[in-house]
Amino acid sequence: MQLHLNYPLEPDSAPLHAAAIVEAAADISDAELDYSPGSIGLVEDIVDGFRTDGATGQEMADSLVAFGCYVGEILTRHAGAVWRLTPDPQHTVPLVMELPDTRECHPIDWVFRRLKHGADVSIRGLYAEVAPDSGPAAGSTHG
């Protein structure tokens, strides 16, 4: 996959990718991404729109990585996760999250999987599995 990101794909840059997609989402679709667990539903809605339009992961790679960084930043702020690089080639990109209990999770992969599989992949549900005490992402409603 070829990426054309404004910042390097590394732990220190993940918040920059997240901030850029927050701004882009506000400009393009008036989405108010506020780094709350409940805002993951808005990410799902936006990705579902890409899917409805027939977009592929390759075509939307930069945006999907940025939305994954946004979801990761929610994990950082609400579940104490930290970004780290992984050499594991099974992931979409080599950037993953490590939770305080040392479990690893992959919010960028979650976003790519949502585009590919639609509602069969719930980013809110995946978030709730790794951060059950950090907010109402899985059952949240969004407008």
Secondary structure as UniProt FT lines:
FT   HELIX           11..13
FT   HELIX           14..29
FT   HELIX           37..39
FT   HELIX           40..52
FT   TURN            53..54
FT   TURN            57..60
FT   HELIX           61..79
FT   STRAND          82..85
FT   TURN            89..90
FT   STRAND          95..98
FT   TURN            100..101
FT   STRAND          104..105
FT   HELIX           107..117
FT   HELIX           118..120
FT   HELIX           123..130
FT   TURN            132..133
FT   TURN            137..139
//
